[in-house]
Amino acid sequence: MPQPLPLEDGKLSAGHREQYWADGFLFPMQVMLATEAQALRSELEKIERDWLGADLPLPLNTYKRVNSHCVMPLAHGIGSDPRILDVVEGVLGPNIMVYSVEFFIKEPKTTQIVSMHQDLTYWGLGAVDGLVTAWLSLSLATLLASGCMDFVKGSHKNPILPHTDTFDDNNLLSRGQEVAVEVREGDKHPIEIHPGQISLHHGLTIHGSGPNTTDDRRIAAVIRYCTPEIAQQTGGEDYATLVRGKMCKRTSFPFPHLQLYLAKKALNFINTFAPLRPKS
């Protein structure tokens, strides 16, 4: 089991910041007790159970992927957790926005994988440094059995590489996207991570993960953070939420407080609306 990196008053040391920029990833950092992470998992799984009998029009996965912090207070609370922000500040600086929050789940004894890819390929933001993913473990992610992530050290120094959309049903990515370059097994660095710990990785770092062959679910809350200077270069209009610091004159995301407003003011569909919905 890798020992958590020592934090300085909850923040990254200068050496760890240098390591992140050299490797394109950093792990593990303990941001909360394992019992707290397990409580977050229990809350998520209660939401899943409640949803099954709610007779609502769309599956829960519609809401717990990508922008779950807009409709799930649980996700919003994780994305704005000051302990995670303290660590992220070492990479992005004092002004931090949440670009997305999603729950990534691999069910036990399954064959589904995440192919090797770069996150920034399809987001229309370009090959930028001002975006980092924090991966919060809510269950154990071990080297071999549960399908922990594999990172390719230094791969963030590449541009956005060509990708192939496989649309493979066994791939948990929306397009089954896979980087169209050979990634040797020896270049993969497995990222074992335990409940309450996070890893960080750059948006250009090549990464993926194997199947979960254990008897337990592999659950992570995945938060994409960015700086206010990030600009949407292609695709439709997109949004981000300011969670620390202040906006800047060059902020490119429109209505930057929209997601925060939704997360605070929208109905909690699961805990409030769903149980009250009459059966047809």
Backbone as numpy.savetxt, mean C-alpha at the origin, in Angstrom:
# Nx Ny Nz CAx CAy CAz Cx Cy Cz
14.18 -14.19 11.66 13.34 -13.00 11.66 14.23 -11.75 11.66
14.10 -10.87 10.64 14.89 -9.64 10.62 14.53 -8.75 11.81
15.53 -8.16 12.42 15.28 -7.24 13.52 14.83 -5.89 12.98
13.82 -5.28 13.60 13.37 -3.96 13.13 14.50 -2.93 13.17
14.52 -2.06 12.19 15.52 -1.01 12.16 15.26 -0.03 13.30
16.28 0.38 14.01 16.08 1.33 15.10 15.69 2.70 14.56
14.62 3.26 15.10 14.17 4.59 14.71 14.66 5.61 15.73
14.83 6.84 15.28 15.26 7.92 16.14 14.05 8.80 16.44
13.50 8.64 17.63 12.27 9.35 18.00 11.18 9.07 16.97
11.11 7.81 16.53 10.08 7.39 15.59 10.38 7.68 14.14
11.57 8.24 13.85 11.88 8.64 12.48 13.13 7.93 11.98
13.31 7.96 10.66 14.46 7.32 10.04 15.74 8.09 10.34
16.81 7.35 10.54 18.12 7.97 10.70 18.64 8.40 9.33
19.68 9.22 9.33 20.30 9.64 8.07 20.82 8.43 7.30
21.38 7.46 8.01 21.89 6.26 7.35 20.79 5.45 6.69
19.65 5.36 7.34 18.54 4.60 6.76 17.93 5.33 5.57
17.93 6.65 5.62 17.45 7.41 4.46 18.37 7.17 3.27
19.66 7.16 3.52 20.62 6.87 2.44 20.43 5.46 1.90
20.15 4.52 2.78 19.94 3.14 2.36 18.71 3.02 1.47
17.63 3.74 1.83 16.42 3.71 1.00 16.73 4.20 -0.41
17.42 5.33 -0.53 17.69 5.89 -1.85 18.70 5.05 -2.62
19.55 4.31 -1.94 20.50 3.43 -2.62 19.83 2.16 -3.13
18.95 1.58 -2.31 18.36 0.27 -2.63 16.99 0.37 -3.30
16.24 1.44 -3.01 14.88 1.55 -3.52 13.85 0.95 -2.60
14.28 0.48 -1.44 13.35 -0.07 -0.44 14.04 -0.06 0.92
13.22 -0.23 1.96 13.75 -0.25 3.32 12.78 -1.04 4.20
13.32 -1.90 5.06 12.48 -2.71 5.95 13.36 -3.33 7.02
12.72 -3.87 8.10 11.37 -3.54 8.58 11.44 -2.43 9.63
10.40 -1.65 9.72 10.27 -0.63 10.75 9.03 -0.94 11.58
9.21 -1.04 12.87 8.08 -1.35 13.76 7.37 -0.04 14.10
6.14 0.12 13.61 5.41 1.36 13.84 4.29 1.20 14.85
3.95 -0.04 15.18 2.93 -0.31 16.19 3.15 -1.70 16.75
2.56 -1.96 17.90 2.66 -3.28 18.49 1.95 -4.31 17.61
2.42 -5.55 17.68 1.76 -6.62 16.93 0.31 -6.77 17.34
0.01 -6.57 18.61 -1.38 -6.69 19.07 -2.26 -5.63 18.45
-1.72 -4.43 18.22 -2.52 -3.38 17.58 -2.79 -3.73 16.12
-1.78 -4.27 15.44 -1.98 -4.69 14.06 -3.01 -5.81 13.98
-2.97 -6.72 14.94 -3.95 -7.79 14.97 -5.36 -7.26 15.22
-5.46 -6.19 16.02 -6.77 -5.58 16.25 -7.30 -4.93 14.98
-6.41 -4.31 14.19 -6.81 -3.74 12.91 -7.29 -4.85 11.96
-6.58 -5.96 11.99 -7.01 -7.10 11.17 -8.40 -7.57 11.60
-8.61 -7.68 12.89 -9.91 -8.13 13.40 -11.02 -7.19 12.96
-10.74 -5.88 12.99 -11.74 -4.91 12.55 -12.05 -5.07 11.07
-11.00 -5.26 10.26 -11.21 -5.47 8.83 -12.03 -6.73 8.58
-11.71 -7.80 9.28 -12.42 -9.06 9.04 -13.86 -9.00 9.56
-14.11 -8.20 10.58 -15.49 -7.98 11.01 -16.27 -7.25 9.93
-15.63 -6.25 9.33 -16.27 -5.53 8.22 -16.59 -6.50 7.09
-15.66 -7.38 6.78 -15.90 -8.36 5.72 -17.10 -9.25 6.05
-17.18 -9.71 7.30 -18.30 -10.57 7.70 -19.62 -9.83 7.65
-19.63 -8.60 8.14 -20.86 -7.81 8.12 -21.33 -7.56 6.69
-20.37 -7.39 5.80 -20.71 -7.09 4.41 -21.41 -8.24 3.72
-21.07 -9.45 4.09 -21.63 -10.62 3.42 -23.15 -10.64 3.52
-23.70 -10.22 4.67 -25.15 -10.26 4.85 -25.84 -8.95 4.60
-25.13 -7.96 4.05 -25.70 -6.63 3.93 -26.52 -6.42 2.66
-26.41 -7.33 1.71 -27.17 -7.24 0.47 -26.94 -5.91 -0.25
-25.69 -5.48 -0.31 -25.35 -4.25 -1.00 -24.92 -4.55 -2.43
-25.01 -3.54 -3.32 -24.91 -3.83 -4.76 -23.53 -4.25 -5.26
-22.45 -3.89 -4.57 -21.11 -4.19 -5.05 -20.34 -4.96 -3.99
-19.41 -5.81 -4.39 -18.63 -6.56 -3.40 -17.71 -5.63 -2.61
-17.38 -6.05 -1.39 -16.52 -5.23 -0.53 -15.20 -4.93 -1.20
-14.70 -5.85 -2.00 -13.41 -5.64 -2.65 -13.40 -4.38 -3.51
-14.59 -3.95 -3.98 -14.69 -2.71 -4.74 -14.25 -1.52 -3.90
-14.47 -1.60 -2.60 -14.21 -0.46 -1.73 -12.90 -0.58 -0.96
-12.40 -1.80 -0.80 -11.18 -1.95 -0.01 -9.93 -1.96 -0.88
-10.06 -1.75 -2.16 -8.93 -1.63 -3.05 -8.78 -0.18 -3.51
-7.59 0.29 -3.61 -7.18 1.57 -4.18 -7.59 2.76 -3.32
-8.89 3.09 -3.26 -9.31 4.30 -2.56 -10.20 3.98 -1.37
-9.84 2.95 -0.64 -10.68 2.54 0.49 -10.76 3.62 1.56
-9.76 4.49 1.64 -9.79 5.53 2.67 -10.87 6.57 2.42
-11.50 6.54 1.25 -12.61 7.45 0.97 -13.90 6.99 1.64
-14.05 5.68 1.87 -15.31 5.16 2.39 -15.15 4.29 3.62
-13.91 3.98 4.01 -13.68 3.14 5.17 -12.86 3.90 6.20
-13.46 4.33 7.30 -12.68 5.02 8.34 -11.47 4.22 8.81
-11.55 2.90 8.81 -10.41 2.08 9.18 -9.22 2.39 8.29
-9.45 2.44 6.98 -8.37 2.71 6.03 -7.85 4.14 6.16
-8.76 5.06 6.37 -8.35 6.45 6.54 -7.47 6.61 7.78
-7.84 5.92 8.86 -7.06 5.99 10.09 -5.66 5.43 9.92
-5.53 4.34 9.16 -4.22 3.76 8.90 -3.38 4.71 8.06
-3.96 5.25 7.00 -3.20 6.13 6.10 -2.73 7.40 6.76
-3.45 7.86 7.78 -3.08 9.11 8.45 -2.43 8.87 9.81
-2.05 7.63 10.10 -1.43 7.30 11.38 -0.10 8.07 11.52
0.05 8.88 12.57 1.26 9.71 12.69 2.54 8.91 12.81
2.47 7.68 13.32 3.67 6.87 13.45 4.19 6.44 12.07
3.27 6.14 11.16 3.69 5.81 9.79 4.18 7.07 9.09
3.49 8.19 9.29 3.89 9.44 8.66 5.27 9.88 9.14
5.59 9.62 10.40 6.91 9.98 10.91 8.01 9.28 10.12
7.79 8.02 9.78 8.78 7.27 9.00 8.81 7.77 7.56
7.64 7.94 6.96 7.54 8.38 5.57 8.17 9.76 5.38
8.08 10.60 6.40 8.65 11.95 6.30 10.14 11.91 6.01
10.81 10.86 6.44 12.23 10.73 6.16 12.54 10.56 4.69
11.54 10.15 3.91 11.71 9.96 2.47 11.13 11.14 1.68
9.93 11.57 2.05 9.22 12.57 1.26 9.36 13.99 1.79
9.79 14.15 3.04 9.82 15.47 3.61 8.55 15.77 4.39
8.35 17.02 4.82 7.29 17.34 5.77 5.89 17.44 5.19
5.78 17.57 3.87 4.47 17.72 3.24 4.08 16.41 2.56
3.05 15.76 3.10 2.73 14.38 2.69 1.26 14.28 2.33
0.99 13.65 1.22 -0.38 13.37 0.77 -0.58 11.87 0.64
-1.79 11.41 0.89 -2.15 10.02 0.62 -2.72 9.95 -0.79
-2.09 9.15 -1.62 -2.57 8.95 -2.98 -3.61 7.81 -3.03
-3.37 6.76 -2.24 -4.35 5.68 -2.17 -4.06 4.80 -0.96
-5.08 4.10 -0.51 -4.95 3.07 0.52 -5.72 1.85 0.04
-5.13 0.69 0.12 -5.84 -0.53 -0.24 -5.45 -1.65 0.71
-6.33 -2.62 0.81 -6.04 -3.83 1.58 -5.72 -4.94 0.59
-4.54 -5.50 0.73 -4.07 -6.54 -0.18 -4.07 -7.85 0.58
-4.89 -8.80 0.13 -5.11 -10.04 0.87 -4.82 -11.24 -0.03
-4.00 -12.15 0.48 -3.83 -13.46 -0.15 -4.47 -14.50 0.76
-5.43 -15.19 0.24 -6.11 -16.20 1.03 -5.19 -17.41 1.25
-5.44 -18.18 2.33 -4.57 -19.33 2.61 -4.70 -20.43 1.56
-3.60 -21.16 1.40 -3.58 -22.32 0.50 -4.05 -21.97 -0.91
-3.56 -20.85 -1.42 -3.94 -20.43 -2.77 -2.69 -20.29 -3.63
-2.90 -20.20 -4.93 -1.78 -20.14 -5.87 -1.59 -18.74 -6.46
-2.39 -17.79 -6.06 -2.31 -16.46 -6.66 -0.99 -15.76 -6.31
-0.47 -15.03 -7.28 0.80 -14.34 -7.14 0.61 -12.86 -7.50
1.66 -12.11 -7.27 1.79 -10.75 -7.82 3.04 -10.76 -8.68
2.88 -10.55 -9.97 4.03 -10.61 -10.88 4.97 -9.43 -10.64
6.21 -9.57 -11.09 7.21 -8.53 -10.91 6.84 -7.31 -11.76
6.80 -6.14 -11.12 6.32 -4.94 -11.80 6.84 -3.69 -11.11
6.61 -2.53 -11.74 6.87 -1.23 -11.14 5.52 -0.55 -10.92
5.33 0.02 -9.74 4.03 0.63 -9.43 3.67 1.79 -10.34
4.64 2.59 -10.71 4.35 3.84 -11.43 3.99 3.64 -12.90
4.01 2.41 -13.36 3.81 2.15 -14.79 2.49 2.68 -15.31
1.42 2.52 -14.55 0.08 2.79 -15.07 -0.62 3.98 -14.40
0.08 4.72 -13.56 -0.61 5.74 -12.78 -0.61 7.12 -13.42
0.13 7.29 -14.49 0.12 8.57 -15.19 0.88 9.67 -14.48
1.77 9.31 -13.55 2.52 10.31 -12.79 3.94 10.49 -13.29
4.37 9.63 -14.20 5.73 9.68 -14.69 6.70 8.97 -13.75
7.99 9.02 -14.10 9.04 8.35 -13.31 9.52 9.31 -12.23
8.78 9.41 -11.15 9.02 10.42 -10.13 9.62 9.80 -8.87
10.33 10.62 -8.10 10.87 10.19 -6.81 9.91 10.50 -5.67
8.96 11.38 -5.89 8.13 11.87 -4.80 6.94 11.01 -4.46
7.07 9.70 -4.61 6.01 8.78 -4.24 6.64 7.55 -3.59
6.09 7.12 -2.47 6.60 5.95 -1.77 5.43 5.12 -1.28
5.59 3.82 -1.31 4.58 2.90 -0.79 5.00 2.38 0.56
4.10 2.51 1.54 4.29 1.90 2.85 3.40 0.66 2.93
4.00 -0.46 3.27 3.31 -1.76 3.31 3.23 -2.18 4.77
2.05 -2.04 5.37 1.84 -2.36 6.78 1.32 -3.78 6.90
2.06 -4.62 7.60 1.67 -6.01 7.75 0.63 -6.16 8.86
-0.49 -6.78 8.52 -1.52 -7.11 9.51 -1.52 -8.60 9.84
-0.69 -9.35 9.12 -0.47 -10.76 9.42 0.95 -11.09 8.97
1.41 -12.24 9.35 2.79 -12.62 9.07 3.02 -12.82 7.58
4.11 -12.24 7.06 4.53 -12.46 5.68 5.94 -13.05 5.73
6.05 -14.35 5.53 7.32 -15.05 5.71 8.05 -15.24 4.38
9.30 -15.68 4.48 10.17 -15.75 3.31 9.63 -16.66 2.22
9.18 -17.83 2.59 8.79 -18.80 1.58 7.30 -19.11 1.58
6.73 -19.36 2.76 5.41 -19.97 2.81 4.26 -19.02 2.48
4.29 -17.79 3.00 3.08 -16.96 2.86 3.16 -15.94 1.73
4.20 -16.01 0.93 4.25 -15.15 -0.25 4.62 -13.72 0.07
5.74 -13.52 0.79 6.18 -12.16 1.09 6.66 -11.49 -0.20
6.82 -10.19 -0.15 7.29 -9.45 -1.31 8.77 -9.73 -1.59
9.12 -9.64 -2.86 10.51 -9.67 -3.31 10.81 -8.35 -4.01
11.90 -7.70 -3.61 12.34 -6.46 -4.24 13.63 -6.69 -5.00
13.82 -5.94 -6.09 15.08 -5.96 -6.83 15.86 -4.71 -6.46
16.98 -4.92 -5.76 17.77 -3.81 -5.23 18.29 -2.93 -6.36
18.10 -1.62 -6.19 18.62 -0.65 -7.14 17.80 -0.48 -8.40
16.71 -1.24 -8.55 15.93 -1.19 -9.79 15.17 0.12 -9.94
15.04 0.89 -8.86 14.35 2.18 -8.95 15.16 3.21 -9.72
16.41 2.89 -10.02 17.24 3.81 -10.79 16.97 3.70 -12.29
16.16 2.73 -12.69 15.72 2.60 -14.08 14.57 3.56 -14.35
14.32 3.85 -15.63 13.08 4.55 -15.98 11.90 3.59 -15.85
10.72 4.04 -16.22 9.59 3.12 -16.31 9.88 2.15 -17.45
9.92 0.88 -17.13 10.27 -0.15 -18.10 9.03 -0.67 -18.82
9.19 -1.27 -19.99 8.04 -1.87 -20.68 7.41 -2.97 -19.82
6.10 -3.05 -19.84 5.35 -4.07 -19.13 4.41 -4.79 -20.10
4.10 -6.02 -19.77 3.13 -6.81 -20.53 1.90 -7.05 -19.67
0.73 -6.79 -20.23 -0.52 -7.06 -19.53 -0.96 -8.49 -19.83
-0.90 -9.36 -18.82 -1.24 -10.77 -19.04 -2.71 -11.06 -18.77
-3.35 -10.25 -17.93 -4.73 -10.48 -17.49 -4.91 -11.93 -17.01
-3.89 -12.41 -16.34 -3.90 -13.77 -15.80 -4.80 -13.82 -14.56
-5.74 -14.76 -14.54 -6.64 -14.89 -13.40 -5.90 -15.23 -12.11
-4.71 -15.78 -12.23 -3.95 -16.16 -11.06 -3.08 -15.02 -10.53
-3.19 -13.86 -11.19 -2.40 -12.69 -10.82 -3.30 -11.69 -10.09
-2.89 -11.23 -8.92 -3.72 -10.32 -8.13 -3.72 -8.89 -8.64
-2.82 -8.56 -9.57 -2.82 -7.22 -10.15 -3.97 -7.08 -11.14
-4.48 -5.86 -11.28 -5.68 -5.64 -12.07 -5.51 -6.04 -13.53
-4.32 -5.83 -14.09 -4.05 -6.18 -15.48 -3.17 -7.41 -15.60
-2.73 -7.94 -14.48 -1.72 -8.98 -14.51 -0.43 -8.47 -15.10
-0.14 -7.19 -14.85 1.01 -6.55 -15.50 2.33 -7.13 -14.98
3.27 -7.29 -15.91 4.55 -7.89 -15.59 5.64 -7.16 -16.35
6.72 -6.80 -15.65 7.80 -6.08 -16.30 8.41 -6.97 -17.38
8.63 -6.38 -18.55 9.06 -7.16 -19.72 10.58 -7.23 -19.80
11.22 -7.50 -18.67 12.65 -7.76 -18.62 12.86 -8.98 -17.74
13.96 -9.67 -17.96 14.24 -10.85 -17.15 14.66 -10.44 -15.75
14.02 -11.03 -14.76 14.39 -10.82 -13.36 14.89 -12.16 -12.82
16.16 -12.24 -12.56 16.74 -13.49 -12.08 16.36 -13.73 -10.62
16.22 -14.98 -10.27 15.86 -15.32 -8.89 16.89 -14.78 -7.90
18.15 -14.78 -8.30 19.19 -14.31 -7.42 19.16 -12.81 -7.17
18.41 -12.08 -8.01 18.30 -10.62 -7.83 17.14 -10.24 -6.91
16.34 -11.21 -6.53 15.18 -10.91 -5.69 15.57 -10.95 -4.21
15.16 -9.93 -3.49 15.44 -9.85 -2.05 14.12 -10.03 -1.30
13.93 -11.17 -0.62 12.67 -11.41 0.08 12.52 -10.50 1.29
11.31 -10.02 1.50 11.03 -9.03 2.53 10.12 -9.66 3.59
10.74 -10.37 4.54 9.94 -10.93 5.63 9.51 -9.79 6.56
8.23 -9.79 6.89 7.70 -8.69 7.68 6.61 -9.22 8.60
6.57 -8.68 9.82 5.69 -9.19 10.86 4.63 -8.16 11.22
3.55 -8.59 11.85 2.46 -7.66 12.17 2.95 -6.44 12.94
2.49 -5.27 12.49 2.88 -4.01 13.10 4.10 -3.38 12.48
4.74 -4.08 11.54 5.92 -3.56 10.85 5.53 -3.04 9.46
6.33 -2.10 8.97 6.14 -1.62 7.61 7.43 -1.79 6.82
7.26 -1.87 5.51 8.37 -1.68 4.58 8.03 -0.46 3.73
9.06 0.14 3.16 8.89 1.24 2.21 9.51 0.84 0.89
8.86 1.21 -0.22 9.53 1.03 -1.50 9.17 2.14 -2.48
10.13 2.43 -3.33 10.03 3.47 -4.35 9.05 3.01 -5.43
8.41 3.98 -6.09 7.43 3.64 -7.13 8.01 2.99 -8.35
9.33 3.05 -8.52 9.98 2.40 -9.67 10.68 1.09 -9.31
10.68 0.73 -8.04 11.33 -0.51 -7.62 10.57 -1.72 -8.17
11.27 -2.60 -8.83 10.66 -3.82 -9.34 10.39 -4.75 -8.16
9.17 -5.25 -8.09 8.81 -6.12 -6.97 7.64 -7.01 -7.35
7.45 -8.06 -6.57 6.34 -8.98 -6.76 6.30 -9.91 -5.56
5.46 -10.94 -5.62 5.36 -11.88 -4.51 4.77 -13.19 -4.99
5.10 -14.25 -4.25 4.64 -15.59 -4.60 3.35 -15.96 -3.90
2.94 -17.22 -4.01 1.66 -17.67 -3.43 1.75 -17.83 -1.92
0.58 -17.81 -1.29 0.46 -18.05 0.14 0.09 -19.51 0.35
1.03 -20.30 0.80 0.78 -21.73 0.98 0.46 -22.09 2.43
0.33 -21.09 3.31 0.08 -21.35 4.72 -1.40 -21.53 5.00
-1.72 -21.77 6.26 -3.11 -21.93 6.69 -3.74 -20.61 7.12
-3.00 -19.52 7.02 -3.51 -18.22 7.45 -3.51 -17.25 6.27
-4.36 -16.24 6.35 -4.40 -15.20 5.34 -3.16 -14.31 5.44
-2.69 -13.81 4.31 -1.64 -12.80 4.31 -2.30 -11.46 4.00
-2.31 -10.57 4.99 -3.08 -9.32 4.89 -2.14 -8.13 5.09
-2.26 -7.17 4.21 -1.48 -5.94 4.34 -2.36 -4.74 4.03
-2.10 -3.64 4.72 -2.65 -2.34 4.33 -1.55 -1.63 3.56
-1.84 -1.26 2.33 -0.83 -0.70 1.44 -1.19 0.77 1.18
-0.30 1.67 1.61 -0.57 3.10 1.51 0.43 3.74 0.55
-0.09 4.47 -0.43 0.77 5.19 -1.37 0.79 6.66 -0.94
1.98 7.15 -0.62 2.15 8.53 -0.21 2.89 9.30 -1.31
2.57 10.58 -1.44 3.26 11.41 -2.42 3.42 12.82 -1.88
4.23 13.60 -2.56 4.40 15.01 -2.22 3.40 15.86 -3.00
3.11 17.06 -2.51 2.16 17.92 -3.24 2.65 18.33 -4.63
3.95 18.20 -4.91 4.47 18.62 -6.21 4.17 17.62 -7.32
3.75 16.42 -6.97 3.48 15.40 -7.99 2.40 15.89 -8.95
2.61 15.65 -10.24 1.67 16.12 -11.26 1.10 14.94 -12.04
-0.20 14.99 -12.30 -0.82 14.01 -13.17 -0.45 14.34 -14.61
0.32 13.46 -15.27 0.82 13.76 -16.60 -0.04 13.18 -17.71
-0.62 12.02 -17.47 -1.49 11.39 -18.46 -2.69 10.80 -17.74
-3.73 10.50 -18.50 -4.93 9.89 -17.92 -5.87 10.93 -17.36
-6.92 10.44 -16.71 -7.95 11.32 -16.17 -7.51 12.03 -14.92
-8.33 12.98 -14.49 -8.06 13.75 -13.29 -8.03 12.83 -12.07
-7.05 13.06 -11.20 -6.89 12.22 -10.03 -6.79 13.09 -8.79
-6.81 12.45 -7.62 -6.89 13.18 -6.37 -5.92 12.60 -5.34
-5.58 13.42 -4.36 -4.79 12.98 -3.23 -5.22 13.79 -2.01
-4.89 13.26 -0.83 -5.33 13.85 0.43 -4.15 14.33 1.24
-4.16 15.59 1.64 -3.12 16.10 2.51 -3.30 15.55 3.92
-2.25 14.87 4.44 -2.33 14.30 5.78 -1.27 14.87 6.72
-0.30 15.58 6.17 0.71 16.22 7.02 1.32 17.40 6.25
1.61 18.47 6.98 2.27 19.61 6.37 1.31 20.53 5.67
1.73 21.08 4.55 0.91 22.06 3.84 1.04 21.87 2.34
0.10 22.48 1.65 0.13 22.46 0.20 1.20 23.43 -0.29
1.53 23.33 -1.56 2.47 24.28 -2.13 1.85 24.90 -3.37
2.46 25.95 -3.86 1.89 26.67 -5.01 1.86 25.80 -6.26
2.74 24.80 -6.31 2.82 23.95 -7.51 1.97 22.70 -7.39
1.12 22.63 -6.37 0.29 21.45 -6.21 -0.55 21.22 -7.47
-0.51 20.00 -7.98 -1.18 19.71 -9.24 -2.47 18.93 -9.07
-2.66 18.26 -7.92 -3.90 17.52 -7.74 -5.04 18.48 -7.43
-6.16 18.40 -8.16 -7.28 19.29 -7.87 -8.00 18.87 -6.60
-8.59 19.85 -5.92 -9.37 19.59 -4.72 -8.66 18.62 -3.78
-7.49 18.98 -3.30 -6.68 18.02 -2.55 -7.31 17.55 -1.27
-8.30 18.27 -0.76 -8.92 17.86 0.50 -10.16 17.00 0.26
-10.47 16.69 -0.99 -11.70 15.97 -1.29 -11.75 14.62 -0.61
-10.67 13.84 -0.71 -10.71 12.51 -0.12 -10.81 12.59 1.39
-10.13 13.56 2.01 -10.24 13.72 3.45 -11.67 14.05 3.84
-12.30 14.91 3.05 -13.70 15.25 3.31 -14.58 14.01 3.21
-14.38 13.24 2.16 -15.19 12.03 1.98 -14.97 11.05 3.11
-13.70 10.86 3.48 -13.39 9.89 4.51 -14.03 10.26 5.85
-14.12 11.56 6.12 -14.68 11.99 7.40 -16.21 12.08 7.36
-16.75 12.52 6.20 -18.16 12.83 6.14 -19.02 11.74 5.49
-18.41 10.90 4.65 -19.20 9.87 3.98 -19.75 8.88 5.00
-20.88 8.30 4.68 -21.43 7.27 5.57 -20.47 6.11 5.68
-20.38 5.54 6.86 -19.65 4.29 7.01 -20.60 3.20 6.54
-20.47 2.83 5.27 -21.45 1.93 4.65 -21.55 0.60 5.38
-20.44 0.17 5.96 -20.45 -1.15 6.55 -21.05 -1.15 7.94
-20.60 -0.23 8.78 -21.02 -0.25 10.17 -22.31 0.51 10.43
-22.67 1.42 9.51 -23.86 2.22 9.74 -24.95 1.94 8.73
-24.59 2.10 7.44 -25.60 1.99 6.40 -26.01 0.55 6.13
-25.02 -0.33 5.99 -25.32 -1.69 5.58 -26.30 -2.41 6.51
-26.13 -2.36 7.85 -27.07 -3.10 8.71 -28.48 -2.56 8.65
-28.63 -1.30 8.21 -29.97 -0.70 8.17 -30.67 -0.87 6.85
-29.95 -1.36 5.85 -30.54 -1.49 4.53 -31.60 -2.57 4.56
-32.86 -2.25 4.17 -33.92 -3.27 4.20 -33.70 -4.35 3.17
-34.05 -5.55 3.52 -33.97 -6.64 2.57 -35.09 -6.53 1.55
-34.78 -6.86 0.30 -35.80 -6.80 -0.74 -36.61 -8.08 -0.75
